[in-house]
Amino acid sequence: MAKEKILIVDDEKNIVTSLQEILSDEGYEVATAEDGLVALELIQADPPDLILLDIWIPGMDGIEVLKAVKTYHPEIEVLVMSGHGTIDTAVQATKLGAQDFIEKPFSLDELVESVSKALKIRKSRLTQSNGHTLQKQTLPYCFKLMVEVSQAIKTASKHNFPALIVGESGTGKEIIAKAVHHQSKKAKLPFVKLNCAVRPARKIQEELFSAPRANAKNQGDTSAKTNAAKDRVVYLKNIDSLSKSLQEKLAQALQPGTSKKSDRSPRLIPARVFASTSANLETLVEKGQFNNNLYEILRQEILDVPPLRENAAIIPNLVQNYFEELALKTDAPCHVMTEEAMEILCEYSWPDNLKELRSVLDQSTRKVPPEIKITPNHLPSSLQRNKHAMNANEFDQIDSMVEAESSWEKEFIIHHLNKNNWDIEKTSEALKTDKKRFQSKLEKHGIRLSASADASGKPRHQLQRTLKRSVVLCGSGLHSGFKTGLIMQPLPPGSGVIFGDISSGANIPARLENVQSTDYSTCLKKGFKTVDTIEHIMAVLHMYRISNLLIKIGDEAPVMDGSSIDFCRLIEDAEFEEQDEILDEVVIDRTYRFENEKNPSCYITIEPADRLKVSYHMDYPAPIGIMDHTFEFDGEESFKREIAPARTFGFVEEITQLTKMGFGAGGKLDNFILLGNDKVLNTELRFKDEFARHKILDILGDFYLLGKPIRGHIKAHKTGHTQNIGLLRQIETSLCQPAGVH
């Protein structure tokens, strides 16, 4: 009997090793994955019976993996594990179909018991439903639109002979096999998938063939076992990878009259066999790489699935159907795609076919909330046409060679300006032309640099930036005290910084209009969703110029050691990806001032400057006293060195009062500076003026709520988050945002 398969998805190596050893000893077949995306690839290739899934994993968080598993493989049982879970997360996981939620650290004995219980539930469910009701029974929408495929499915479902499904990778061959099965007389039997490319030959043989009958004595027992085992249908994925010996045995077993053969002949267990391949079996037969007899049997019923590029006309319908299904599942508004984005989808060649289209739509809808239209910028770069390349319609509008040359030259110049970060000197050098002549070309084509460019022609903006890969960080909230964490995921140009709720999926753009509270920290709110203490993360994104990022989080950001240094290391570990869009700065044109109405000595101003500067003046009780510090931004390293390590702080009596009010529950001796009478109680200062530096850290975080880096000299006197936000509202109301190229 084949072992039950378990997949462990966790990046904590010690836990994985322990689980793997004990579950293997219990008789299970165990596989592992440290990354959410890798896990989905393994699940797609060879679905396990049960998944032990950690919530906080790289690549793709556990909740997203759970959603994908329950969408495409509802028959798989999932046990969710977390050392940073909340009741909300547990509820969310359960609603999405997880069998149980297990909090770390856990007892191995209890976990083994949970695994056993989940597998028994799965077996019971499959038995009660004959392994059938968990599978989708209707023909998927994509194949309803392909009339020939739909007709072939109907024909193949009228008999029980072997069927071969051929087509390129990602065309949906397995879905076709299931569709035939669901419309056939054997529909009540379980549908068992065997991937010949990854399953060991021994295990495939166990699923396909019964042992030869040695003598008449045990003939009755063997016959009974065979009849019981025939209550299934087997799908052999990648049959071209089946071993030669098994190909030969399968050909013998599928030959008409097999049941009359000798007791030593291989006896086929399944009631029906489906097979699929992306290879040309006829060619493999000619080369002696595939059994000719098996091919002759399988070719009697072939379903050929066409590639998506041959059915580009159905793509708009497929996209709309996907959006409508997603809206029903999530109880959210339906996504909308612009005509330009849809045109890109229809013109793309789709080498991985329907699978790739589904993946693109999954990515796009995860990144873009329903209220924002999906544009070309939200699509993967591999799909996007050259933004400056002319299409056929544009060619038709050009009447002469002179005009064509002019149009091409303009696009050529814009391309190289973009490539050289809109630096005139660098671009003219790259194009081997003098600066004066190059500037005349810019004037000729009406290409103007942003008003934020200085006299040398160097723009005050840079390219937009995101992360190359997703990263995860865990900790606890300073004010709530709850275990928490975050997942940072790349976003396409123009998306901005967005905080997303891990449980509900609700999004809050990190913008000024969403600021709810400035009591002791900056809190964002949109609808019923809030996220607190965002300033330390936002300061890092501001200084590192990360302009497009999704931060999946709970109700509060982790405080770490009270500074921003861990966030610096996190995004550096993810690495940066420059994006093909301009990131304009907010360039201060005059002096702005906001003061505390009750105490005019508490005020904050900003005035024009050639770079970002922040000066902070403190006047606190001892041991702080009067303290000043000025930070002049000179690249991300200057921030990481001078400001990021500065920790948050509080006085003993202040912390006591905050705790009574429900704040500061997560304050520990290692995540902030505790101040008593005339001295620091719990640590050594990292800087003699660390308190003023931390106030500058908060200012840098709050000021990124404008959505763009800022250029000016900020001067703050005894202020906090409330004054920061007050000044930002003045700037946003009165300052015209700089333009890009016109």
N, C-alpha and C positions, 0 to 999 in steps of 0.2 A: 504494500500500500504506500502511495506517495506521501512524503512528509508534508505537513502544513507549513506554509512559507510565511515568514515574518520579516518585515523590513524595519530597521531601526533608523530613524532620521534624527540625528543629534550631532552637534559639533564638540561635545565634551567627551574627549577620548577615553577618559577613565570610566565614565558611565557606560559608554558604548562597549568597551572591552568586557566589563563585568556582565552586562546584559547579554552580549553575544555568547559568552562562555556558559552562563547558566541556562539560557534558552536552548542552546545546542545540546547541552546535557539532558534537557527535558525531551529531546527528540524532534525539535523543530529545525527546519532549514532556515538559516538566518543570513540576511544580507544587510549592509549598512550604507548610509549616505550622510555626509556632513553638510550638504547644501540642499536647499529646497528645490532648486532647478534640476540638480542631478537626480534627486529623489523622483521627480516627475518623469524624467527620462527612463529610470529603472522601472517605474510602475507601468509606463507605457509599453516597454519592451517585454516585461514579464510580470503581470500583476500578482502581488502577494495576497495571502488570505487576510493578513492583519498588518497594520502599521503602528509602530510606537513612534509618535510624532512630537518632537519638542516644539514649543511655540517660538522660541527665539533662536532662529537658525539663519545663516547667511544666505544670500542669493534670492530668497523668496520666503517671507515669513510663514510660520506654521498655519496660520488662519487661511492664508491664500492657498497653501498646499491642500489643506482640508477641503476648501471650496472646490478646487479642481478635481480632487479624488472623488468627492461625492457627486460631482456633475458627470464625470466620465466613467467612474467605476463605483457605482453605489453599492455593489455587493461586497466591497472591501470594508472590513471593520477597522476602526481607528481609535486608538487610545492616545489621548493628548497628554503630554507631560510638560510641566513648567516649574521653574524655581522662582518665577517672578509673576505668578498668576494672581488674578483678582477674581472675585465672584463674577464680575461682568464677563471676564474672559472665559471662565468656565461655562457660564450660561450661553455665551455666543458659540463656543465650540460644540456644546450639546445640541443647540438649535441647528447647527450646520450638519449634524449627523454623527458626531463623535460618540462612541459607546460609553466612554468614561473620561474623567479629567483627573489626572494623578499629579499631586504636588510633590516636587522635590524638596528635601531628600526623602526617598521612599524606601520601604523595606523590600528587599528583593523577593522574599517569600510572598508578600502581598501582591507584588507586581506579577509574579508568575501565576498567582491565583486569578488576577484580573485578566491576564492573557488567556488562560484556560476558559474562564467564564465567557469572554468575548467570542472565542472560537466556537464554543458550544452554542451560543446564541446564533452565530452565523450559520452553523450546520443545521440547527433547528429551523431557521428561517428558510434556508434553501430546500430543506425537506418538505416543509409545509407548502412551499410555492412551486415544488418540483424544479427549483432552480430557474424559474422562468419569469416571475412577475417583476423581478428587480431589473430586468433588461427592458429597454425601450422596444415596444412592439410595432409602432408605426414607422413607415418609411420616412427617413429623414428628409427634410425640406429640400436639401440640395439635390437629392436624387429624384425627387418628384419633378424637378425642373428639367431633368435629363430623360426625355421620353424613352429613348432606346434602352437606357439602363433600367428604367422602371419596368419596361416590358420584359427584359431579360430576367429580372428578379422574379417576376410573376411566373414565367415559364419554368425556371429552375425549382420553384417551390412546389411544383405539381408532382415531383418524383423524389426518390431518395438515393439516386445515384451520386457518386462523388462529383464534386463541382470544383473547378479551378477558377479563381478570381485573379486576373492579371491587370497590372497598371503600374504607373510610376509611384515612387514613394509619396505617401501623404494623400493619395487619392481617395482613401476611405474604403479599402478592400475589406477590412474587418467588419465595417458597418454593413457592407453589402452582404457578407456571409450571414451576419445576424439577421438582416432583413429577409433573406431567403428562408432562414430557419424559422423565423417568427410567422411566416406565411405558409409554412409546410404542415403536414400532418404530424410531424415530430415536434411541433412547437412547445409541447409541455415538458420536453426533456431538457436537462441542463446543457448549456453551451460552454464547452471547455476549450480554452485557448492554450496552444502549445507553440511557443516561439522556437523554431528549429535552430535559429542562429545563436541562442543563448542557453537553451535547456540542454543538459547533458543527454547523450544518446541513451544512456541506461534508463533515465527517467521517462523519456519519450516512449521507449519500448514498453515500460510498465503500464503506461496509459493506453497504448494501442493494442498490445497483444497479451493473450492469456498464455500461461505455460503449456507446452505440449503435454498431452495426456500419456502418461507412461504405460498404463495398463487399464484394463477394464474395471479393476477394483475401485479406483477413485474416480471413475468416469462420471458418476452421478454428482459428486461434490464439485468437480470442475465445471460441469455443465451448469450447475446452479449458480456458481460464481460468475460464469460468463454471462448468463441471462441477467443477473443483477447488474453487472457492469455495463450491459448494453443500454441502460437507461441514461444515455448521454450522447451528445453530438460533439465531435472533436474538430477544432479548427487548427490546421497546421500552417502557421505563419512562416514565411520565408522557407518554403519547402525545398527550394534549391540548395539550402544549407543542411538538409537532412543527410545523414551519413549514407554511404553507398550500400552498406549492408541492410540498413533499415529501408532504403528505397526498394531494394530487391524483395525484402519480406513484405512490404506494404503492397507491392505489385502482385505478389502471389496471393495475398489475403484478399485483395480486391477483385481478383479474377472471378468471372462467373463460375459457379459450381464449387467454390472453395469449401463449402460446408460438407461436400462429399469426399474431400481429400483425406489422406491418412491422418492418424492421430498425431503424427510428428510434424504436420504442417502448421505454420503460424495461424493462429485463430484470432481474428480481428474482434476487438471488444466493442468499439463504438457502433451505434446504430446508423450513423452517417458520418462521412468525412468531407470536410471542406479544406481546400488548400489555397494558398495565395503566394504570389511572387512578383517581384519587380524586375526579375531577370528574364531573358529570352530563353525559355526552356528548349525550344527547337535547336537553337544554336549550341546550347550546352549538350544536348543529345549528340549532335554531330561531332562535338569535340570529345565525346566519351565521358562527360562530366555529370551526366544525369541519366538515370535508368530509362531506356527506351520503352520498355513494357509499361512502366508506371506513367510515362508521358502519354502513351497511346490510350490508356484508361482515362486519365484526367482530361485529355483534350476533347472527349466526347461531350463535355458540358463546360464551356468556357464563357465566363462573363468578363468582358473587356471594359475596364473603367477608364474613360478618357481623361486626359490631364485638364486642369482648370483653364489653362491658356486657350484651349479649344472651345471653352464655354464662357468666355469673358462676359458675354451678354447677360449671364445670370448673376454676376457678382453684385450689382446693386440690390437685387432681391435677397441674396444671401446676407448681405450686410444689414439690411433693414430687418430681416427675420431674426438675426442675431441680436440686434438692439432691442427688439420687442420681447424676445425670450428673456433677456437679461433684466429688462424693466419689470417683468412679471415676477422673476425670482427675487429681486432685491426690493420690490415695492418702491421703486424710484422712477423719476421721469425717464423717458426714452432718449437715448443719445441721438445726436444729429451730426451728420458729416457734411462738410462743404463740398460743392461741386468739384473744386480743384483737387481735394483729397480723394474723392471718388474716382476722378479721372486717372489719378496715379494708380489706384488699385486695379482699374480696368486695363491699364496699359502694361502693368508689370507681368513678367513671364511666369511667376509662381513655380519655381523649381520643386518646392515641396508641397505644392497643390493646396487642397482644402485644409490640410493640417497647418500649413504655413499661414493661410488666410485667417484661420481661427486664432492662431498664436498672435498675429498682428492685431486683431480686434480685441483679444484679451488684454494685451499690453496697452493699447490705446485707451480702452475704457477704464483700466485701473489708474492710468495717469491723469485722465481728464474727467472732471465731474460732469454730470449730465447737463448742467446749465451752460456749459461752455462747448461751442461747436468744435468738432475734431477737424483740424486743419492739416495741410501738408506737413507743418512743423511738428505735429504730434505723431507722425508716422515714423517708423524706423528709417535711418539714413539710407539703408540699402535699397529702399523702395523709391526714394525721392529722386526725381530727375534733377539734373543740374538746374538750379533755380534761375540761372541766367541764360540757359540755352533756349533758343527760339524753337517753337513748335511749328507744325505745318500751317496752322491758321495765321501765325505771324509771318511766315514766309509769303503767304498769299497776299498779305497787305503791303509788301515791299515791291515797288514798281521798277526799280533800276539797280544796276550793279553798284552805283555810287551810294545809293541809300542802303543797300545790303552791307557794303563795306563799313559805312558809318555805324550801322546798328551793331555789327559784329565788334567794331572797335570799342564802342561804349561798354558792351557786356564784358569784353576782354579787360578793360581798365577797371571796371567794378570788381571783377573777379580777383585781380591782383591787388587792388586796394584792400579788399577783404582779407586776402591771404597775408598781407603785411600789416594787419591791424590798423588800416587807414592812416598809415604814416607815409606822407608824401615823399620824403627823402628816400626811405627804404624802397618804396614802390618804383620811383624813377630810376634808382640804381638797379633794381631787379630787371627793369625793362630796357636798361642800357640807353636811357635818354636823359637829357639835362632837366633840372628841376623847372626852369622857366618854360621850356617847351611843354613839359608835362602839365604844368598848371594851365597853359593855354588850351590843352586838350580837355582838361576838366571843365573849363569855361565853355568851350565849344559844345560839349555834350550836356551841359547843364548839371554837372555833378558838383554838388556843394557839400563840403564837410560840415559837421555839426557846429552850431554856434559855440560849442564848448571847446573848439580847437584853439590852440594858442598861436602866437605869431609865427612860429616855426613850421606850422602846419601839422603838428602832432596833436591828435585828438585827445580830449580829456576823457574819452570813453575807451573801453576795451571790449573784447569779444565776450559774449555770454559764456557761462561756465557751469558745468554740472559735474557729477562724479562718474567715474568709469564703471563702478560696480556698486552693488548694495552692501551696506555694512550694518552691524548691530551693536548696540551698547546697552548694558543693563546696570541698574543702580537702584536708588530709592529717592523718593520725593522729599525735599527739604520741609515743605509745609504740611504735606499730607502724612508723611512717614511710611507710605505704602511702597512695597516693591514695585518698581516700574522699569521701563526701558524704552528704547526707540529703535526704529529701523529707518535708515536713510536710503532712498532709492532715486536713481537718476530720473530726470524729466526732460522733455524736449525744449527747444528754445521758445521763449515767450510764456512759459508756464508760471514762472515765479516760484517763490518758496511757499509750500503748502503743508500745513499740519493735518494729518489724517488720523481719524480715530481707529485704533486697531480693532475694536469690537464691532462698531457699526458701519465703518467705512465712510462716515461723514467727513467732509473736508472743510478746513478753515484757512483761507489764504492769509499769509502773514502780512496783513496790510493795516494801516492806521484805522480804517473804519470798523475793524473787528476788535479793537481794544475795548475790553469790558471793565477792567479794574487795574489800578496802579497801587493798590495797598500792599506794600512790602515786596511786590514783584509785579511783572507785567503779565496780565492774563488776557487771552483772546477768547471770544465767544461768537458763535454763529449758530442760530437755531437753538437746539438744546445742548449742543456740544461746546465744552470749554477746554482750554489747555493752559496751564499755569507755569510760571517761571521759565519763560522762553528766552529771556534776555541774554543768557550766557551762550546759548546755541546761536542766536541771531548775531551776536558780536563776532563769532568765528566766521560765520557765513559772509558777513559784511567785509571783514578784513581779508578773507581769502577769495572774495569776489565770486562766491557760489550763488548764481542767480536763479537757477532752476533746480528744485529739489523737493521731493515728497518725504516728509518726516512722519512716519507712522508711530503713534505714541498713545499713551493713556491720558489721564487727566492732568498729569504734571510731568515736566521733564526731570530726568534724574539729576541730582545735585552733584554727584561724584565727590570730589574733595572740596567743593565750594568755589572752584575756579573754572576756567574754560580750557585748561590744558589738555584734558582727556578728549574733548571734542576736536581740538587741533589734531591730535594724533589719529583720531578716528578717520577724519576726512583725508588726511595725508595717506593713511593706509589704503583708502579707497581709490586714490589717485584722481587727477582732474582731467576732464575732457573739455577742450575748447570747442565752442559751438559757432556755427556759421551765421551768427546774428550779433548786432552791436549792442553793447550794454552802456547806455548813456549814464552819465553822472548827473546828480542834482548839483548844479553850480550856483552857489550863493551870490546874488547880485547886489545885495545891500545888507545892512545890519537889521536883524530881527531880535526881539527881546520878549521874554515871558517871565513874569515875576509872581511871587506869592502875594496875593492881595492883602492878607493879614500880616505878612512880614516881608516888606520890600527888600530886606537884606538878603533874602533867598531868591535868586534870579538866575536865569540862563540866557545867554545871547549867542548869536552866530553872526559872523561878518565875513566878507570876501577874503580869500587867501589862495595862494597858488597850489596848496595841497591841504589834506585833512590834518587839522591839529585839534587837540582837546586839552584844555586847561581846567583843572579842578581845584577849588579852594575849600578846605574843611575847617570847621571850628566846632570841635566836639569836646566833651568832658575828657579828662585824663583817663587812660593813657594816650589818647589820640592827640588832643590839643589842636593847635593850628597846624595845618599841613597843606602843602601845595605840590602839585605835579603837573607837568605838561608832556603830553605824548604827541610826537610828530610822526605821522604814518610814512614809513619808508619801505613798504613792501610787507608781505605777510610774516616774514621772519622777525621784523621789528615788533610786530604785535605779539607773536608767540614768545618772544624773549622778554618784553617789557610789561605787557598787560595781561596776557592770558593766564599766567600763574597766580595772579592776585585773587585771594579768596574772600568770600562774603564774611561778614562779622556781625556780632551783636553783644550787647551787655547782658549780664546775668539777670538783672531785674527786667530788662526788655524781653528776654527769652521767656521768662516766667509769665509775663503778661500775655505774650503771643500764644503761649500754650493754652492759657485759660480761654483765649478767644478762638482757639481751634487752629492756630497757625503754628508752624515750627515743630510739629510732632516728629518730623524726621531728623531734627537737629541732633547730631552726634559729635563726639569730641574730635572726630577726624574729618568732618565735612564743613567746618566753618571755624572762624576764630572767635573764641569766647573771651570776653573782656570782663574783668572784675574791677575792684578798687585800685586804680593806678597801675594795673599790670595785665598782661596777657596770661590767661590761666592754663591753656591747654597745648600750646605749640610755640615754635620759634617762627618769627616773621621771615618771609622770603625777601621782602624789601623793607627798608626803614619807613617808607611811605606807602606800604601795601594797601592801606585803607583808601587813600586817594586814588590809587591805581585801579582798585576794584570799582570805585564810583565811575571812573572813565570806561571801564569794561561795560557797565550797565548802560552808559550813554551810547556807546558804539552799537550795542544790541538794539536799544530802542530806536535809534535813528535809521536802522535798516528797514523799519516798518514803512518807510517811504517807497520801498520796492526797488531802490537804486542806491548805489554808493553816493556818498555826499562829499562835496569839496567846499571847505570853509573852515574858519577857526571858531570852535565852540568854546565858550567860557562859562563855567558854571560855578556859582557861589552857594554852597550849602543846600543843594537841590537833590531831588530824587526823581522817581519815575513819573510822578504827576507833572512836574515842571517840564521834563523831557517831552512828554506827550503834548503838553500845552504848546510848546514852541513848534513842534512838528506840525500841529494843526495850522498854525499861522503860516508856516512855509508852504504847506500843501495848498492852502487856500489862495495865496497870492503869487506864488512863483510859477511862471510858465515853464513847462518841462522842455528840456532841450530836444531839438529834432535831430534825426539822422540825416540820411542823404535824401535830397528832394529831387 
